[in-house]
Amino acid sequence: MASNSPAPEGIEFQETPGAGAWGEWNPTEDSARPLRGKHRVLKPRGGLARSSTVLGVGVIAAVGAGGIATAQDRPQVAISVPSLPDLLGGGDHGAGAAAQADSVTVPRQADGEQDVRTQAHGDAGEALRHRILQQAESQQDAAESQARAEAERVARESAAQEARSKKEAADQEAEAARAAAEKAAAEKAAADQAAAAQAETKTAADAGSGSGGGSSVKASGGWSLPTSSYTLTSHYGDSGSMWSSGHHTGLDFAAPTGTPVKAVGGGTVVSAGWSGAYGYRIVLRLQDGTEIWYCHLSSMAVTSGAVGAGDTIGRVGATGNVTGAHLHLEVRKGGATVDPLSWLTARGLDV
């Protein structure tokens, strides 16, 4: 609805064809005349500031002349709002100043009508939200990957530590077993050495006292008993299933293992080693060709060469086919066995 109030002096209204019951005033440089009277006129600093001033005067004049009119069924008007630096300074920033101006839509609202949001702003917000979600997902994936890598590293280190612990435990057990075996072997060697030393001492004592079945060496003939501290258990010619020939071919001197075995006379050791049922055996050949066999020995001190009467050539044992530790002595002439007891007695030895 138009107003009948007169227009301010110096301002002319021009009715736009087809604008409705009241005309829309668009002031121009020709129609906008300067106001009379004393007033302060700001010097324009740029085209954009001059346009803003003219626009403001036009809006004031339109409101004063026509009052407030309804805008229902009227199209929206796009207004270009300059940036704050242009309004304050009026400087010409070229293309940058034009680019900084925000293009907004000022709707003409009716009763109950909602503000219309531009599609550009909605698209920009959706794009920003999408980028934020993508960045959050990327950060979450990176955190999960790092956590999995850390868990795998910890698992590998734990498995390696467990393997090292098991290996160390096995090494310690093996070392303990080796130490125990070495200790047992050392103790056994010490016990054997002590027993041999004791037997040697006892033999020397028996020889000095003349015990053990007579003198160990006959001074006149140079003969010696084969061992000392003995007990005769089996004689020559005894029969039984223990001997492969059906009868005993020698004389058994039962004595502790390690008891020294002596050469009965001067001669040469012609054989020494393992001999089946005889166990470890030494064959001593005397000067007249008689052979003396020392069987079931635990060790051999002389394996070859010349020896004298009373020399230690081995030690009593229980090797071969035996039931206990003893010395099996055989005397052979021309390959045939003779009674050792009679042969020793004939040489003046008290067996």
SVG drawing of the C-alpha trace seen along z (x, -y; Angstrom):
<svg xmlns="http://www.w3.org/2000/svg" viewBox="-2 -26 123 160">
<polyline fill="none" stroke="black" stroke-width="0.4" points="0.0,0.0 1.5,-3.4 1.7,-6.5 0.5,-10.0 3.3,-11.7 5.3,-14.0 8.8,-13.1 11.7,-14.8 13.0,-17.9 15.5,-17.1 14.5,-13.4 12.3,-12.2 10.5,-8.9 10.2,-7.0 7.6,-4.3 8.9,-1.1 6.5,0.4 4.9,3.5 6.1,3.0 2.6,3.0 0.6,0.4 3.6,-1.6 6.8,-2.2 10.3,-1.0 12.8,-3.9 16.2,-3.3 18.2,-6.5 20.8,-7.5 23.5,-10.1 21.2,-12.5 18.2,-12.1 20.0,-12.3 20.4,-16.1 22.4,-17.5 20.4,-18.6 20.2,-22.3 21.3,-23.6 24.3,-23.3 25.5,-19.8 28.8,-17.8 29.4,-15.8 31.9,-13.0 34.2,-12.8 33.8,-9.5 36.8,-7.2 35.8,-4.7 33.1,-3.5 32.0,-0.8 31.6,-3.4 29.7,-5.8 27.3,-3.0 26.7,-2.1 25.9,-5.7 23.5,-6.1 21.9,-2.8 21.4,-3.9 19.8,-7.2 17.5,-5.4 16.4,-2.9 15.6,-5.8 13.7,-7.7 11.7,-4.6 10.7,-3.8 9.8,-7.4 7.7,-7.7 6.0,-4.4 6.2,-3.1 6.3,0.6 4.7,2.7 4.1,6.3 6.5,8.4 4.2,11.4 4.4,12.9 7.4,10.7 10.7,12.2 13.9,12.2 16.4,9.5 20.1,10.2 22.2,7.6 26.0,7.3 27.4,6.5 30.9,5.0 33.6,6.2 34.4,4.3 37.8,3.0 36.1,1.4 33.5,-0.3 36.0,-1.7 38.9,-2.5 37.4,-2.7 40.6,-1.4 40.5,0.3 41.8,3.9 41.2,4.9 40.1,8.4 40.8,9.5 38.3,7.0 35.6,8.2 36.4,11.8 36.1,11.1 32.5,9.9 30.0,12.4 27.0,13.1 24.0,13.7 20.3,14.0 17.9,11.8 14.5,13.4 11.3,11.5 9.4,13.4 5.7,13.9 3.9,15.1 5.3,18.5 7.8,18.7 11.2,20.3 14.6,19.0 16.0,20.5 19.6,21.8 21.7,21.7 22.7,24.9 26.4,23.8 26.6,23.6 25.0,27.0 27.4,28.6 30.4,27.0 29.2,28.3 28.7,31.8 32.1,31.8 33.7,30.6 31.9,33.3 33.0,35.9 36.6,34.9 36.5,34.9 35.0,38.4 37.6,39.6 40.4,38.1 39.0,39.7 38.7,43.1 42.3,42.8 43.5,42.0 41.6,44.9 43.0,47.3 46.5,46.1 46.0,46.5 44.7,50.1 47.5,51.0 50.1,49.7 48.4,51.6 48.5,54.8 52.1,54.3 53.0,53.7 51.1,56.8 52.9,58.9 56.3,57.5 55.5,58.3 54.4,61.9 57.6,62.4 59.8,61.2 57.9,63.4 58.4,66.5 62.1,65.7 62.6,65.2 60.8,68.5 63.0,70.3 66.1,68.8 64.9,69.8 64.3,73.4 67.7,73.6 69.4,72.2 67.6,74.7 68.6,77.6 72.2,76.4 72.3,76.3 70.9,79.8 73.4,81.1 76.2,79.3 75.0,80.8 74.9,84.3 78.3,83.9 79.7,82.7 78.1,85.6 79.6,88.1 83.0,86.6 82.8,86.6 81.7,90.3 84.5,91.2 87.1,89.4 85.8,91.1 86.0,94.5 89.5,93.8 90.5,92.7 89.0,95.8 90.8,98.1 94.0,96.3 93.6,96.6 92.8,100.3 95.8,100.9 98.0,99.0 96.6,101.0 97.1,104.3 100.7,103.3 101.4,102.4 99.9,105.6 101.9,107.6 105.1,106.0 104.3,106.7 103.5,110.3 106.7,110.7 108.7,109.2 107.1,111.5 107.2,114.7 103.4,115.2 101.0,116.2 102.0,119.8 105.8,119.4 108.6,117.1 107.7,115.0 111.2,115.4 113.6,118.3 117.1,116.9 118.9,120.0 116.9,120.6 115.6,117.1 111.9,118.2 108.8,116.4 105.2,117.1 102.8,115.7 100.9,113.6 100.3,113.1 97.4,113.0 95.7,115.7 93.6,118.8 93.8,121.9 90.2,122.6 90.5,124.9 93.3,127.4 94.7,128.9 92.5,131.8 89.3,130.8 86.2,131.7 83.1,129.8 80.8,127.9 82.5,124.7 85.4,125.6 85.0,126.2 87.4,129.2 85.6,130.9 88.5,130.6 90.5,127.7 93.8,127.1 95.4,124.8 95.7,123.6 93.4,120.8 94.7,118.2 91.7,116.3 92.8,112.8 91.2,109.3 91.0,107.4 94.2,105.3 96.5,107.7 99.9,107.6 100.8,110.6 104.5,111.5 106.8,113.3 107.6,116.7 111.0,116.6 113.2,114.7 111.9,114.7 110.2,112.8 106.6,111.6 105.6,113.0 101.8,112.3 99.5,109.9 95.9,109.1 92.3,110.3 91.9,114.0 88.2,114.9 87.2,117.1 90.6,116.4 89.9,112.7 93.0,110.5 96.0,112.9 99.8,112.6 102.1,115.4 105.6,115.5 108.2,117.7 111.0,118.9 114.6,119.6 113.9,123.3 110.9,122.7 108.2,123.3 105.2,121.0 103.4,119.6 99.9,118.3 98.4,115.5 94.7,115.3 91.6,113.2 93.8,110.1 92.2,106.7 95.2,104.9 98.6,105.6 101.7,103.8 104.1,105.4 103.0,106.4 106.3,107.4 110.0,107.7 112.2,109.3 111.3,109.5 113.0,110.9 111.7,113.2 109.3,111.2 108.7,108.4 105.0,107.1 103.6,107.8 99.8,107.4 97.0,107.4 94.4,109.9 90.9,109.4 87.7,111.1 87.7,110.8 86.5,113.5 84.6,116.6 84.8,116.4 82.7,116.5 84.9,114.2 88.3,112.3 91.2,114.8 94.4,115.6 94.2,118.6 97.8,119.9 98.7,122.5 102.1,124.1 102.7,125.5 105.6,127.5 105.7,128.3 102.1,127.1 100.7,129.5 99.6,128.5 101.2,129.7 100.2,129.4 101.2,125.9 101.3,126.9 103.8,129.7 105.9,127.5 106.1,124.6 106.8,127.0 109.6,128.7 111.3,125.2 111.3,124.8 108.3,122.6 105.9,123.1 102.5,122.7"/>
</svg>
